Structures are given as structure tokens and as C-alpha cells.
Amino acid sequence: MSTISPYTTQGKWSHSSGGEIDISVDSSGQSVIINHPTVGKQTLEVRKFCQGDGLDYFGFKGKMDGNKITWNNGIVWTKLS
């Protein structure tokens, strides 16, 4: 089991229901800033977003596989850049 680094999530992602998500890591490296097309901009602590080999976003659990994050609600984010 490898731990997901917040830096591997950084970049632009395409949301399977439309729109783009932008993820960045703040200058301290302690928080991720997620700009989501429907829920807006959130700042989350890295330890809350990156949980071991998975991700947690508002209680949704995600698994990263290459350039995709698949969430337990069926949504897929595909990395654009």
C-alpha cells in the first residue's frame, strides 16, 4: 500500500459529469485547494484529503489509478494536466 502524495493530485481534472476541477497544494504543503465546478473552492488539510492509498472528499472515497480518480459515488475525474 503506497501513500498518495498531494502533489500527484495537483493539476486540472475533467469531471465525468462535466466541468473541470483544479487541485493545487498551498505553499506550506499542508493543504490542498480544490476548485470544483458545482461545490466551489475548498481548502482541505492534506491529512484529511490524502488518506493512505485513498482520497476523501466530503466523505466520498476515491482511488487513484494512473490519470484517473474513481469515487465511490461513480464519478470519475480524469487528469488533463
C-alpha angles and dihedrals in degrees: 000000000000125000117240113238115218087229091066089058093050116113141048121321132189114230114223090227093050137280134060132275120209118202123188135168116232121239093263092055088228099101140041121216113212121191106195125185096231106026099036128218123344133174113211131182110252091234090057096045099040108050111175109290093348143059131236121204115171090331094311112125119222135192120204117216115173108302096350136081113199115198126206090244091064097258118133126202114201119198115243100176 
